[in-house]
Structure formats: structure tokens, C-alpha cells
Amino acid sequence: MDTMEWVRGSLDHCVKCTICETFCPVSNVTPLFPGPKYVGPQLERFRTDDGSPDASLDYCSGCGICTTVCPQGVKIAEINSQARAKMKAQRGIPLRDRIIARPSAMGKVGTPLAPIANFFLKNHAFRWLVERTLRVHRKAPMPLFAGRTFQSWARRHPPLTPATKAIVYFHGCSANHFEPRVAQMAVAVLEHNGYRVIVPRQDCCGLPLQSNGLFDDARRYVRKLARNLEPYARRGYDIVATSTSCGLMLKREAREILELEDDEDLRTVSAHMFDICEFLLSLHERGALRTDFRPLDMRVPYHAPCQQQGHGIGKPALELFGLIPGLEVVDSDVACCGVAGTYGLKTEKYDIAMEVGAPLFRQVTAVATEVAACDSETCRWQITRATGIPSVHPVELLYRAYGLS
Amino acid sequence: MSADAVVVGAGLAGLTAGVRLAEAGLRTTLVGKGPGAMHLAPATIDVLGYAPDLVERPAAALPSFVAERPDHPYARLSADTVAASAEWLSAHMPPLAYVGTLEENYLLPTAVGVPKPSAFVPEAMAAGDLRSGSRFAFAGLRALKDFYPALLADNLSQAKLPTGVTVDARAVHLSDPGTEADVSPLGYARMFEDREFRSVVAAELLPRLEPGESVGFPSVLGLHEHRTTWLDLQDRLGRPVFEVPTLPPSVAGIRLFHALRDAFLAAGGRLLIGSTAAGAETKDGVVTHVVIQTAAARPTPIEARWFVLATGGFAEGAIFLDSYGEVHESVFGLAVSGVPAAGEPRFVPRYFDDQPMGRAGIAVDERLRPLDADGNVAFRNLFTAGAALGGAEPWRELSGNGLALASGFAVASAIVEWAS
């Protein structure tokens, strides 16, 4: 059976129990989205090649929580992503969606021009203009260009010697262009544990294109990336990702949503793919993680993003934090920060995204003494933009506690 | 991954076992494809409601009930265990206490006005006890489509209670503020947490109530702030207020799920929701690993010393009938007992008749360990709880939550005893 058939066919397992609806962060704050069960397994039966009878589908943020919690295994978020892509293809995809879906292309343009590009990104008049012309909300979180890519840093970074173990690092677009520090800290933490870190050449995984319904382009990107990573996976190297959503794209989403189940490269890469916290915790369980942590005396709110929850591995970051003396961590019980990749950037969805994230922002503000921790870049930007509190990847707390700074 | 104990299933049975194991200091991992039936069912703990006639006193009825049904899971669970499990639950639910005893059943109204026997009930439902002879007004909310107080009250007025008491019930329809045509129970639960909303509802309702009437609301009186929401409404109306369970989603059940999940996490449990337990590794009559399927295209084995199967029955897909007529258990490949022999009818045409397949499930020993086809313990360190247990017909007996809670409680006791 091809992927489309079993993803779509899974709707027959829906017993209309409404568990997905009780968890959906979007339908719980706005009547514009009637909920994953209604839009997914129910409406899908009425969708033909002529299109979808209901455009409310566009208000699904694609956070994937419905699929994570479905006790019957219905691929609700995947069904909705595919239906939305079809609907957008028929009704036309806005220029905005085509632009914000290409972080690596933006990075290539913006990096050499970083000072100028950043000036404009911080400029209120420019953001107002962008909102008026492209409908990207003027207050939505936008990362700044680092000016120097992580790739260029990695090329000059001397490999760890001697090293008995090696690991492949998938950094994703954001660490390459906007947050190379996160990637450098990940490398330092892995090296501290005796790993030589291999950084293959890599481009976008296609996730933002997929979220915006540009499936053909998304497939091109993810297939190319899988082709680049597959030789390492085939030789038995594990691959770690600091971008939890891009890691999930390579583990599962591309295979299911983009119908690439038969792509052997992707399957091999998926079998060797680890979220970095998942990997470090597995080291700890084997007694192979160094625990020479210095105390970090702070109270940190931790938010496991919706996409991190999609890995089905629990919250390994929390258990790693437990190894750091002095560190008090408060786990957020909020499912989603609202931004869901590029959803919360869009003018018509910005208010919904902020309302989805509101309980999280309140928790972060109440708890944080210095920083918040979160595994996904777009969520970190959203949290920081909404609360003014710096948000770091969990690996940064490990890096600090190891005394690597 | 590794743990001391792995529980498969995130329903009432699995979470009860998980909380007790984690609180006993065992490193406990709970794997659940999704939350279990707590989100769908009333949060009452029904121990035994029909046997087959209406049961007024479960403690008195249980001995003869199990004597007539030696394969029933209650034959492996003493009445003391059942009572202890309910006491344990109540102690874990503050500020959401459970009330009741095994000595007698409450008779609470369902959303369609059927008197339903339950032994232990959330405090906020207790005033709906129909045996009390009270007069009841049932409040309907404008945009809650699945709760029709007129139907409820009409059916109750015609109901025959065992004590001969007739029920005095009527409906009051409220035109609460808001413009949405369709609000879910969860949506109303959030609205009721707002003082302003409660004051508007109370102001509309109060003049329409008659002296001496207790007021039944659909069970939407707050989610996170349930107790204060309920007590505040009771104050405002100056009379007993109680909740009636709704159709799914069940807000009362979600509160129960939250309380148990939070207790599990607070005790240091590892919760993996969204992954499927796809199989197990065994050696010399012992389970060594449960193998789960996460997002990655590789099996993830979890090593542990003890395992609990709490995945549910047919409805949950934990036990399934294949196209060759064979019945299987999905994780450990356990023998399923109570399945009609080949050639015998598996189902009869009338839905509510005694279905030959109705009691199929896992047969267990005194410590709730699954038995193989020959009646021997299948794996020494594997225990079973909840709807996977064979020999029961929870929907007919009204015993589902009672069995889930008591068996989840009991398997944890067995493991903790072994571990010490």
C-alpha cells in the first residue's frame, strides 16, 4: 500500500472519540478552526479532486498534537497537511508563503548582507511595510542573521583528536544562518563526551515548504538532504539534530506527509536519526555520558515543543537537566507556543498564535530567573518575543554546566 | 531505554499502576499510544451495577457474583483490594475528592436520564443521588448540543427506582451569553472558570428555581479550577449543585486523567505518549524488553524487570480479531481466552444480547499474571490490568472503572512486594 493510501486510510480507525479536539491548541482558542476531528477524519470523506468543501483547514497550525494523542493511530495532522496542500494548490499559494518557506535561501541572501538585512529586520517602518505588502505580522518574531554561517565555522574547526567515536551532526538552516552558537555548543558538548563531530554539507529539510503546502519543492529538498546524509547512516553513524522539528521531518514527517515512504535514503537516515537530548540521555543510560556538571543556580521554565512531542520519546531534556546540580526546572504543561514554524508569522494568524501561547508565556514570565529552555528555534523566538526572556536550547544549559563557555 | 518497570497503556488501569510504582521508588516508564478512555467516560468508579439485576449493595453482592463466575477478574481481586484502591484514588485526587463506599451504590442520573449505580463518585456528582427523594432541576446550556435536560428530566420522571421512590425532575433551559452555535463541554468548562460568566448564569437561573430543588448541570463546572467553580456556583444558588456526566469529551474524566498524569510525573515517572508498543523480547519465561515504535524508523527496546499490560480490550485495538477468525493480543502475543471455538458463532445478531465473544480477554492467575493456552503463567514478570482482562462484561455489569482501578492498584502491589 502506498503512503497516501495508509495515511488517508487511517481515518477509518477514527471512532470520533474527540480526544484530539480536547488537545487541539488552535480550536481551543478560536472558532475559525473547528477542530482536527471535524476538519480531518470527518471532512476528508467529502474531499474530492474538485477540492475541499471547507477552507477552515487553512487555520490548522500543523503542530501535530492531534496525531500524537490519537489513541487509535489516526494520522490526523498528516491527512490535514495533505488536504491543505491540495487546497492551496487549487486556490493559489500566496507569495508570502513561498518566501517564508525558504529559510536557507533567505540565509544565503541575508548572510553576506547581515548588517544591512538586520537593520531592516529591526526597523519598525520596514516591518510595517512588509506587513502591508506581504502580510507578515509586524510584531511576529524574526531571527537576525549571524553574518557567518555555522558551516564556515565547522570547516575551520579542528576535529577532536584522539577520538574513538564519531557522530554526524544535522544542524538545520536556523543554526547555520541565525544561531550558529547553538550548533557550536552542540559540537562542544558532543566533543566533551569524546565524539568526533562530522558536519556534512547540508541544506534545508523542506519542512517550512511542506507546512506551506509546497510539496514538490519540499520533496526535492528533503530527498537531496537524505541523499547527503545516507552514506553516513549506512555506515552505522548516528545522526543528531538540535532542531527538533527538522529532526522529526527526517524521522517521520517527510515519509508520511510527503508520501516518501519508499525513499530508501530517507528510511536509512530516519533509522539513525536522534534528537540531541534523546541521544545524550541514551548515552547516560549506558553510563557513557560525562556528568562533571558544575552547579547552575537558576530556575528555568522548560517547554517541550509540539514537534518535540511528536518524536514519541517523552521529554529527555528534563532528565538531562536533572543531572545538573542547583538547576531548578519547571516543566510547562502547555502543548504549543502557537507559532508552529511559520503559522504565527502570518498576519491573519498572529493573534491566534499569541493566544495559543499565552498560558506558556505566563508560566515563563512567572518562573524564569534568567532564561527559558526550549528545543525548537521558532518556539524560542516566539517565547522571547512574547516575554522578553531569552530562550535557549537545552544543549546550552549542558554546555554551561560542563563549564565549556 | 531502560527502567525498573514498564507500563503499557495510559488509561485508568495503566496510570494507577504507573503512579503507584513510581511513588514506590521504581523507575517507571509508561508508554501510551494516546490517553485512554478517561477522556470519554464519566469519572465515576462503578464497581458492580448489574448482576444481572440492579445491585444496591456491591460489597454484599460480590461474593455470590464471583462464585457464579470463577473466571471473572473480581474472583482474583478481593473486596478489600477494591475498597483500598478507591481510597487510594481519593487520597490522590485532592482537591477533587471521591466519596462513597463499597457498601452501597449511588444512583446518579446519566445525560439521557437513566439512573446509574456507582460505588465511588466525584464529590461534585454526589448530590445527584436519585435515592434521596430530592426535587431536581436540570440546567441546559444553550450551545451544548449533546445535553438535553428535557429528555433527561422526562426519562427520570418515568424511572422506577428499587426503593419505590419516584423522581421529581424538570428542565431549565438557559440562554447563556455568547453567540457561538456549538460549544463543547471543554469550552463551557473554561467559561465556567470565569466568575463573571458564573454570575450571569446564576442570575438567570436563580429566579427560575423552586424552593427545595437541587440543580444538576452538565459536568462542565471548571477544568483546572473545578472545585472552586463548583462551590462558588453552589453558594450563588444557595442549594446543592451537582454535575451530570456528559457525552464525550468528558470533562470530569479529563480532570481524573490530569490528576493521575500529574501524580505520575511528580513521582518521577517517564511518560511516552504517541509511541506504540509494537512487540516484546522474551527469554526463559521472562519478558526482557518491550519494543516501542517512536517517530524514527527503528525499533526502540525498553529493558525492565517488570511489565504491566494495560492496553485495553477490543475497543482499544489491544485485542483484535483477524480475517481468519483468530484473536490476538497486540504487544506480547498472549493467548486470548473465552473465544468461541472454530465453527461456533462468535456473535449473535441482536446487539444487546449475550455475545459469545463478549467475555474474551486475557486469563490471569491470582497475581494477575497472564496465562498461556495451557493455563500456565505465560511470563513470570508480566502483569495485566484493566479492560484486557477476560471474563468480564463491563458494559453490562457496570464494572469497567472498578476493574481498571482495582487491577491497576493490585498489579502495582504485586510488583512492589516482589521488588522489596
Interface residues (C-beta under 8 A of the other chain):
Chain A: H13 V15 C17 T18 I19 E21 T22 N28 P31 T67 T68 V69 C70 P71 Q72 G73 L248 K251 R252 R255 R267 S270 A271 H272 M273 F274 S282 E285 Q309 G310 H311 G312 I313 G314 E319 D331 D333
Chain B: M1 S2 T29 G32 K33 G34 P35 G36 H39 L40 E180 S184 L186 G187 R190 P248 P249 I254 D262 L265 R270 L271 L272 I273 G274 S275 T276 I292 Q293 T294 A295 A296 A297 R298 T300 A315 E316 G317
